[in-house]
């Protein structure tokens, strides 16, 4: 199971990196490709950090990898939010103002984790087989992180719904609807296997399952970005 988890996590990470690059190549330099690249790069770090955690037994290293993993998840949430907003009719000035404002919670929680890992984790427990059994959570920090991710997700779906309703063509509406559906899938997977199970069951062994949804959402986002860039949908 450990080898399978590593293979899937590394593969999902590679998908994130590939789509980040090809989004720029085929989508042009605009606000959509910028935030798609941010999101895909964060996906790559998310998958890779999970893969590396399997087999690591040093407590300090495990906690550092966990912090990297959760910072990348917050970047995924922010990237998804801004990518969804980029498809709406909102003007550039309002878009970038919202980008700065919505970045504040991300920066606060991420900097807090990076400066002091105990903001999120107080330690790690490894079983007799050398596998991570539990990350000891700082409940306050973890709950604040979870609330922030849920808030980002809610606004992401609101913006994608708005963009879908205001799309000018059938092709554009279909592209955004697929992105909305796959965005729901990746959020459900991440919420269950990377947030709720660790929060309530204190079991971190299923984190790799959350990365299974990355390829589908990456493909849907790529198609939407490229279609809008080429056809002004």
C-alpha positions in Angstrom: 0.0 0.0 0.0 2.9 2.4 0.8 4.4 2.0 -2.6 1.1 2.5 -4.3 0.4 5.6 -2.3 3.8 7.0 -3.3 3.3 6.2 -7.0 -0.1 7.9 -7.0 1.1 10.9 -5.1 4.1 11.4 -7.3 2.1 10.9 -10.5 -0.5 13.5 -9.3 2.3 15.9 -8.5 3.7 15.4 -12.0 0.3 16.1 -13.5 0.2 19.4 -11.7 3.6 20.4 -13.0 2.9 19.5 -16.6 -0.4 21.3 -16.7 1.1 24.4 -15.2 3.7 24.5 -18.0 1.3 23.7 -20.8 -1.3 26.2 -19.5 1.2 29.0 -20.2 2.2 27.6 -23.6 -1.3 27.2 -24.9 -3.3 29.7 -22.8 -1.1 32.8 -23.1 0.0 35.1 -20.3 -3.1 36.4 -18.6 -4.7 36.3 -15.2 -6.3 32.9 -15.8 -3.0 31.2 -16.7 -1.2 32.9 -13.8 -3.6 31.5 -11.2 -3.9 28.2 -13.0 -0.1 27.9 -12.7 -0.2 28.9 -9.0 -2.8 26.2 -8.4 -1.0 23.5 -10.4 2.3 24.2 -8.7 0.6 23.9 -5.4 -1.0 20.6 -6.5 2.5 19.4 -7.4 3.9 20.3 -3.9 0.9 18.8 -2.2 1.3 15.4 -4.0 5.1 15.3 -3.6 5.0 16.2 0.1 2.6 13.4 0.8 4.7 10.9 -1.2 7.9 11.8 0.6 6.2 11.4 4.0 5.8 7.7 3.5 8.9 6.0 4.9 10.2 9.1 6.8 10.5 8.3 10.6 12.2 11.5 11.9 9.7 13.5 13.8 11.1 16.9 12.9 11.2 16.0 9.2 7.6 14.7 9.3 6.3 17.8 10.9 8.1 20.0 8.4 6.7 18.0 5.5 3.2 18.2 7.0 3.6 22.0 7.2 4.7 22.1 3.6 1.7 19.9 2.7 -0.8 22.2 4.4 0.7 25.4 3.1 0.4 23.9 -0.4 -3.3 23.1 0.3 -3.9 26.7 1.3 -2.3 27.8 -2.0 -4.5 25.3 -3.9 -7.5 26.9 -2.3 -6.4 30.4 -3.1 -5.4 29.5 -6.7 -8.8 27.8 -7.3 -10.6 30.8 -5.9 -8.8 33.3 -8.1 -9.0 31.1 -11.2 -12.7 30.8 -10.7 -13.0 34.6 -10.3 -10.9 35.1 -13.5 -13.7 33.6 -15.6 -16.3 36.1 -14.2 -17.1 39.4 -15.9 -15.4 41.3 -13.1 -13.0 44.1 -14.2 -9.2 43.9 -13.8 -9.1 46.5 -11.0 -11.7 44.8 -8.9 -10.1 41.4 -9.6 -6.7 42.3 -8.4 -8.1 44.1 -5.3 -10.0 40.9 -4.4 -6.8 39.0 -5.1 -4.9 41.0 -2.5 -7.7 40.9 0.1 -8.3 37.1 -0.2 -4.6 36.5 0.0 -4.5 37.9 3.6 -5.9 34.8 5.4 -3.6 32.6 3.3 -0.5 34.6 4.2 -1.5 34.7 7.9 -1.9 31.0 8.4 0.9 30.0 6.1 3.4 32.4 7.7 2.3 31.3 11.2 3.0 27.7 10.2 6.3 28.4 8.6 7.5 30.6 11.5 6.3 28.2 14.2 5.3 24.7 13.2 3.4 24.4 16.5 0.8 26.6 15.0 -0.6 23.5 13.4 1.4 20.5 14.7 2.9 19.6 18.1 4.6 16.5 17.0 4.4 13.2 15.1 3.8 9.5 16.1 5.4 6.8 14.1 4.3 3.1 14.5 6.6 0.1 14.8 6.7 -0.3 11.0 8.1 3.1 10.5 4.8 4.5 9.2 3.2 7.8 10.3 0.4 7.0 12.6 -0.6 10.5 13.8 0.4 14.1 13.6 -0.4 15.7 17.0 -2.5 18.7 16.1 -2.8 22.2 17.6 -6.6 22.1 17.6 -7.0 25.9 17.4 -4.6 26.3 14.5 -6.1 23.3 12.7 -9.7 24.5 13.1 -8.8 27.9 11.8 -7.0 26.4 8.8 -10.1 24.2 8.1 -12.4 27.1 8.4 -10.3 29.1 5.9 -10.2 26.3 3.4 -14.0 25.9 3.6 -14.4 29.6 3.1 -12.2 29.6 0.0 -14.1 26.5 -1.4 -17.5 28.1 -0.9 -16.5 31.3 -2.8 -14.8 29.2 -5.5 -18.1 27.5 -6.3 -20.0 30.7 -6.1 -17.6 32.3 -8.7 -17.7 29.3 -10.9 -21.5 29.3 -10.8 -21.5 32.9 -11.7 -19.1 32.4 -14.6 -21.1 29.5 -15.9 -24.3 31.5 -16.0 -22.7 34.4 -17.7 -20.7 32.4 -20.3 -21.4 33.8 -23.8 -21.4 30.5 -25.7 -22.5 26.9 -25.2 -18.9 25.7 -25.5 -17.8 28.1 -22.8 -20.7 27.1 -20.5 -19.8 23.4 -21.0 -16.1 24.0 -20.2 -16.9 25.9 -17.0 -19.6 23.3 -16.0 -17.0 20.5 -16.3 -14.5 22.6 -14.3 -17.3 23.2 -11.6 -18.0 19.4 -11.4 -14.3 18.4 -11.2 -13.7 21.2 -8.7 -16.4 19.7 -6.6 -14.7 16.3 -6.8 -11.3 17.5 -5.9 -12.7 19.5 -2.9 -14.7 16.5 -1.6 -11.7 14.2 -1.9 -9.4 16.8 -0.2 -11.9 17.7 2.5 -12.5 14.0 3.4 -9.0 12.5 3.2 -6.8 15.5 3.9 -8.8 17.5 6.4 -11.7 15.7 8.1 -10.2 12.2 8.5 -7.0 13.7 10.0 -9.0 16.1 12.1 -11.4 13.7 13.6 -9.8 10.2 13.3 -6.2 11.5 13.5 -5.3 9.1 10.6 -3.0 10.6 8.0 -2.4 7.4 6.1 -5.1 8.2 3.5 -3.8 11.5 2.3 -2.7 10.1 -1.0 -6.4 9.3 -1.9 -7.1 13.1 -2.0 -4.5 13.5 -4.8 -6.4 11.1 -7.0 -8.8 14.0 -8.0 -5.9 16.2 -9.2 -5.7 15.0 -12.8 -9.4 15.4 -13.5 -9.6 19.0 -12.2 -6.3 19.8 -13.9 -7.6 18.7 -17.2 -10.9 20.5 -16.8 -9.1 23.7 -15.8 -6.7 23.5 -18.6 -9.4 23.0 -21.2 -11.4 26.0 -19.8 -8.3 28.2 -19.7 -7.2 27.3 -23.3 -10.7 27.6 -24.7 -11.3 31.0 -23.2 -7.9 32.2 -24.3 -8.4 31.1 -27.9 -12.1 31.7 -28.5 -13.0 34.5 -26.0 -15.9 32.4 -24.7 
